[in-house]
Amino acid sequence: MGEVLGLGITHYPNLAFKVNLAGRINLLLRDPALPERLRSPENWPPPMREQWANDEGHAHSAAHRQAMIDEFRKARHELDAFQPDFIVLWGDDQYENFQEDCVPAFSVLAYDSAEAQPWLPEHARGPNSWDEPDGQLFTIKGSRAYGKFVASALLAQGFDIAYGYKPLHAPGLGHAFVNSVLYLDWDRQGFPYPLVPIAVNSYGRTLVGSGGKPLMPSEAKAIEWDFDPPGPQPWRCFQLGAAVARAAAESPWKIALIASSSWSHSFLVPKHALMYPDVEADRRFYEALVEGDWEVWRHTSIEEAEDRGHQELLNWFCLAGAMAELDRKPDYSVFLESWITNSDKVFAVFRPSPKS
């Protein structure tokens, strides 16, 4: 019988660069479509004002950055202690491989390997956090064989899953997967574990219209939205995670199941003028996660997720379904609240059950 480790992480893009993580707030304040009342911090939620302080969020940015780095080191320690045969990683595709020619709800990326050059000038947001050269090439280990196992197991359980052996458009993997590996290897000790990504169409209705890019209020207002079909229902993500967990538990391997995303994204929350995340909803789902109250997760609709800016949380719905199937609660978790860096971040560890 297989052994399963569960991890929840983020792939927050700005962590890869030496920038003020709260820099988007100044862009918002200059955006003509931002509601006038929100131009004054006096009208912001008190925790948001406190984090912005009198230094435009620099102190919060530095503390938030270090907290994420510390959590990635803890997650890597859990991985190394477990020594998985391979990793299944749920992440969103932001118009990287899911484009007009094919947009599945989910796709198993059964690549033997993938290459990435994230520091090229067209991708960079500033100096990278490791001072690596612009042309630094990373090779991420995959496995067609393990990918075929995952896709076959899902098909056998009634999931009409898509799969691929090579990218459709991007030169390698989408940033959700590349960043996850770069961050789990924060201290650059190498990353030997084969990766089987499962890409989720988290952005659904706005995937093509936005080109997968975060929008400012004026950009969102300017688009004459011709909405695409929605992303998969959160409850279906939950079911898919449970199916992967069953296959992993019945396999002969040690498998790490990882969900990668920040939680509510401010640029996905129109009710907050795209300025700050739905922290209240994040807290509610986090409390349910800690308690193993999986009914809160099991019965969420896509409309509810979209209202809360929880599109990328669909990745975590897959992990939640897996851990519910295995009757697990987190052995360790932390909620990193942040009103001014676009999103709250959550890290969680679900260790394997002791063998009888």
Secondary structure, 3 states (H helix, E strand, C coil): CCEEEEEEECCCHHHHECCCCCHHHHHHHCCCCCCHHHHCHHHCCHHHHHHHCCCCCHHHHHHHHHHHHHHHHHHHHHHHHHCCCEEEEEEECCCCCCECCECCCEEEECCCEEEECCCCCCCCCCCECCCCCCCCCEEEEECHHHHHHHHHHHHHCCCCCEEECCCCCCCCCCHHHHHHHHHHCCCCCCCCCCEEEEEECCCHHHCCCCCCCCCCHHHHHHCCCCCCCCCCCHHHHHHHHHHHHHHHHHCCCEEEEEEECCCCEHHHCHHHCCCCCCHHHHHHHHHHHHHCCHHHHHCCCHHHHHHCCCCCCHHHHHHHHHHHHCCCCCCEEEEECCCCCCECEEEEEECCCCCC
